[in-house]
Amino acid sequence: MASVIRVLLVDDDALVRAGLSMMLDGAGDISIVGEAADGQEAITAADAHAPDVVLMDLRMPRVDGITATRRLRDRAHPPDVIVLTTFDTDENILYALRAGASGFLLKDTPPAQIVEAVTRVAAGDPILSPRITRRLMDRTVAQAGAYERARAVLGGLTSREHEVALSIAHGRTNADIAAELFMSVTTVKAHVSSILTKLSLDNRTQIALLAHDAGLA
């Protein structure tokens, strides 16, 4: 690890970025090398500044934090990403970790703990806030029988519907799925509708969670 940790701040709220910048710049071994207001700007800023750690918000315009995290982590020399958000729903936690985030903190985390998290993640030590750890533990216990149930439910899909469901679980858009599976967006939408009907689900998030429960994503 370098003597100074290079940090990129990504949040669509300029006041949040300013507060984080003031907080982290006070730590002697941390340097703020750039800021971004959305996921697309984050990718551009990462190219320009080569940060060691990215503090990433989730809900932002254009490109969200999960997608930006996945794209950054897919690179040859990826920065570590710490998600810093107010949204601690189970799906957000799982999506962030599966996208490659090295940490997940809530925005009400005390400043000293955020500084510590940046230092630890830069040293190769993934970190979750205690509240997030408890949520994941509770979810694991609650899912004792969910794996087999999810597998059985998904077994009623055709092979093509299964592929679409798996792509949804990986956070792909309809356009992404169409390109990956060599079909039209209209056909993808038809498959999604069929999956929702067959599985008695209401939305794409429920499809994704079911695939996660089945251990497929």
Backbone torsions as a table, in degrees:
resi	resn	phi	psi	omega
1	MET	NA	138.0	178.6
2	ALA	-66.9	158.1	-178.5
3	SER	-65.7	-30.0	176.7
4	VAL	-117.2	128.5	-178.4
5	ILE	-87.8	121.0	-178.7
6	ARG	-87.7	122.9	-172.9
7	VAL	-121.0	135.7	173.5
8	LEU	-110.0	129.4	179.9
9	LEU	-99.8	127.7	-178.8
10	VAL	-127.9	110.5	179.4
11	ASP	-163.1	140.0	-178.4
12	ASP	-80.0	-3.3	177.5
13	ASP	-101.6	112.6	-177.6
14	ALA	-61.7	-32.6	179.4
15	LEU	-67.6	-38.3	177.1
16	VAL	-63.5	-44.4	179.1
17	ARG	-61.8	-40.9	-179.7
18	ALA	-63.7	-42.1	179.4
19	GLY	-64.6	-42.9	178.4
20	LEU	-65.0	-39.3	180.0
21	SER	-62.3	-45.7	178.7
22	MET	-62.3	-42.2	-178.3
23	MET	-64.5	-49.5	-173.2
24	LEU	-77.6	-32.1	178.6
25	ASP	-65.3	-19.2	177.7
26	GLY	-75.2	-14.6	177.6
27	ALA	-86.9	128.6	-172.2
28	GLY	-64.1	-24.6	-175.7
29	ASP	-103.6	16.2	-179.3
30	ILE	-126.1	135.8	177.6
31	SER	-129.2	127.1	176.2
32	ILE	-80.9	113.9	-175.5
33	VAL	-100.5	-9.5	179.7
34	GLY	-177.9	165.5	177.9
35	GLU	-135.5	155.6	177.5
36	ALA	-147.4	147.4	-176.5
37	ALA	-99.8	-5.8	175.8
38	ASP	-160.5	176.0	-175.5
39	GLY	-64.0	-34.8	179.0
40	GLN	-66.4	-44.4	176.6
41	GLU	-62.9	-33.4	-180.0
42	ALA	-61.6	-43.4	-179.7
43	ILE	-64.1	-43.4	177.9
44	THR	-63.9	-43.7	-179.1
45	ALA	-66.4	-35.8	178.1
46	ALA	-63.8	-38.5	176.6
47	ASP	-63.1	-38.6	-175.3
48	ALA	-77.8	-34.0	-169.2
49	HIS	-115.6	-9.4	178.4
50	ALA	47.2	61.0	-179.3
51	PRO	-71.0	156.2	172.6
52	ASP	-83.3	-37.1	-176.9
53	VAL	-134.8	138.8	175.4
54	VAL	-116.0	125.3	171.3
55	LEU	-91.9	114.1	-166.5
56	MET	-118.0	123.5	170.3
57	ASP	-76.4	164.3	-179.3
58	LEU	-96.4	-57.1	-172.8
59	ARG	-92.3	105.8	-178.5
60	MET	-142.2	158.7	178.4
61	PRO	-69.4	164.3	177.5
62	ARG	64.4	-79.0	179.5
63	VAL	-120.8	123.1	-177.5
64	ASP	-77.5	171.4	-175.4
65	GLY	-66.4	-34.8	179.3
66	ILE	-64.4	-48.1	-179.9
67	THR	-63.1	-43.1	179.1
68	ALA	-63.5	-40.1	178.1
69	THR	-61.2	-45.8	-179.3
70	ARG	-61.4	-43.8	-178.1
71	ARG	-66.7	-39.2	178.6
72	LEU	-67.5	-40.7	-177.4
73	ARG	-73.9	-17.2	178.1
74	ASP	-80.0	-4.3	-175.4
75	ARG	-80.5	163.8	-177.6
76	ALA	-62.7	-38.9	179.3
77	HIS	-126.9	76.5	-172.0
78	PRO	-77.5	146.0	170.5
79	PRO	-76.4	158.7	169.9
80	ASP	-76.8	144.6	-178.0
81	VAL	-120.8	129.0	171.7
82	ILE	-111.8	117.7	175.5
83	VAL	-77.2	129.4	179.0
84	LEU	-127.2	107.6	-168.9
85	THR	-147.1	166.9	172.4
86	THR	-96.4	-6.0	-173.7
87	PHE	-102.9	103.9	-175.6
88	ASP	-109.7	34.4	177.6
89	THR	-67.2	155.7	-177.7
90	ASP	-56.5	-43.1	-177.0
91	GLU	-66.1	-37.7	178.0
92	ASN	-63.6	-42.5	179.2
93	ILE	-61.3	-49.4	-177.8
94	LEU	-65.2	-44.3	179.9
95	TYR	-60.2	-43.8	-178.3
96	ALA	-63.3	-46.1	-178.6
97	LEU	-66.9	-39.8	179.4
98	ARG	-71.1	-24.5	176.3
99	ALA	-76.1	-11.4	177.0
100	GLY	111.6	8.5	178.8
101	ALA	-62.6	139.7	178.6
102	SER	-92.5	-7.3	-180.0
103	GLY	-160.0	155.8	178.5
104	PHE	-141.9	111.7	-179.1
105	LEU	-125.4	152.5	175.0
106	LEU	-92.9	153.9	-175.1
107	LYS	-69.8	-13.2	175.5
108	ASP	-90.5	10.1	175.0
109	THR	-63.6	134.5	179.3
110	PRO	-56.6	143.4	-177.2
111	PRO	-51.8	-42.8	-178.3
112	ALA	-61.2	-34.4	-179.9
113	GLN	-73.7	-32.1	176.0
114	ILE	-67.0	-43.1	176.7
115	VAL	-60.3	-44.7	179.1
116	GLU	-62.0	-39.9	-179.5
117	ALA	-62.6	-43.2	178.6
118	VAL	-60.0	-44.4	-179.2
119	THR	-64.6	-44.1	-177.5
120	ARG	-68.5	-42.5	-180.0
121	VAL	-65.4	-39.8	177.8
122	ALA	-62.8	-26.4	178.7
123	ALA	-88.4	3.3	177.5
124	GLY	92.0	18.5	-177.4
125	ASP	-113.6	97.7	179.9
126	PRO	-57.4	150.4	-175.5
127	ILE	-144.3	139.7	173.4
128	LEU	-126.2	146.3	175.0
129	SER	-65.8	150.9	-179.2
130	PRO	-54.0	-37.3	-179.6
131	ARG	-64.5	-39.3	179.4
132	ILE	-68.3	-41.8	178.1
133	THR	-58.1	-43.7	179.4
134	ARG	-63.8	-41.1	179.3
135	ARG	-61.3	-43.0	-179.7
136	LEU	-66.5	-38.4	177.4
137	MET	-64.3	-44.4	179.2
138	ASP	-63.1	-39.1	-179.7
139	ARG	-66.0	-40.2	179.9
140	THR	-61.5	-44.1	179.0
141	VAL	-63.3	-43.1	-177.4
142	ALA	-67.0	-20.9	-175.6
143	GLN	-95.8	18.5	-175.8
144	ALA	-50.9	-42.5	179.9
145	GLY	-107.8	6.5	-174.3
146	ALA	-70.0	-31.4	-176.5
147	TYR	-58.8	-53.4	-177.6
148	GLU	-66.1	-38.8	179.3
149	ARG	-63.4	-44.3	-179.0
150	ALA	-64.7	-41.6	178.5
151	ARG	-60.2	-42.8	-178.9
152	ALA	-65.4	-42.3	-179.6
153	VAL	-64.2	-45.9	-178.5
154	LEU	-68.6	-20.1	178.7
155	GLY	-64.5	-14.8	178.8
156	GLY	-84.1	-1.7	-179.5
157	LEU	-88.7	154.4	171.2
158	THR	-71.8	166.8	-179.4
159	SER	-61.3	-36.9	-179.8
160	ARG	-70.3	-42.1	177.0
161	GLU	-63.0	-36.1	178.0
162	HIS	-62.9	-42.5	178.1
163	GLU	-62.6	-42.9	179.5
164	VAL	-64.2	-42.9	179.2
165	ALA	-60.9	-40.8	179.4
166	LEU	-65.6	-39.7	178.3
167	SER	-65.2	-39.1	176.5
168	ILE	-61.2	-41.5	179.6
169	ALA	-62.9	-26.1	178.1
170	HIS	-88.2	6.5	175.2
171	GLY	83.4	15.6	-178.1
172	ARG	-76.1	144.8	173.0
173	THR	-80.2	170.3	176.6
174	ASN	-59.5	-39.4	179.0
175	ALA	-65.4	-40.9	177.8
176	ASP	-61.4	-45.0	-178.3
177	ILE	-63.6	-42.5	179.4
178	ALA	-58.4	-43.7	-179.5
179	ALA	-67.4	-41.6	-176.7
180	GLU	-70.1	-37.5	-174.6
181	LEU	-102.9	6.6	175.3
182	PHE	56.9	55.3	175.2
183	MET	-142.2	168.3	179.5
184	SER	-78.3	158.9	176.8
185	VAL	-62.0	-36.4	178.3
186	THR	-60.6	-41.8	178.4
187	THR	-66.0	-40.0	177.3
188	VAL	-59.6	-45.8	179.6
189	LYS	-60.0	-38.4	179.2
190	ALA	-65.2	-40.5	177.9
191	HIS	-64.9	-41.7	179.4
192	VAL	-61.7	-44.3	178.5
193	SER	-61.2	-41.2	179.4
194	SER	-64.5	-42.0	178.8
195	ILE	-61.4	-46.3	-179.4
196	LEU	-60.6	-42.0	-179.7
197	THR	-67.4	-48.7	-178.1
198	LYS	-61.3	-38.4	-174.3
199	LEU	-96.2	1.2	-179.5
200	SER	55.5	46.9	179.2
201	LEU	-109.2	162.9	-175.5
202	ASP	-102.4	-26.2	-173.4
203	ASN	-156.2	174.5	-177.0
204	ARG	-66.2	-34.8	179.9
205	THR	-59.2	-39.9	179.1
206	GLN	-66.3	-35.1	174.8
207	ILE	-61.9	-46.2	-178.8
208	ALA	-61.5	-44.6	-179.0
209	LEU	-65.5	-37.1	178.3
210	LEU	-63.7	-41.4	177.7
211	ALA	-65.1	-38.2	176.4
212	HIS	-63.0	-44.1	179.3
213	ASP	-60.4	-32.9	-179.4
214	ALA	-82.2	-1.5	178.9
215	GLY	74.6	24.4	-175.6
216	LEU	-97.6	-10.0	-177.9
217	ALA	-145.8	NA	NA
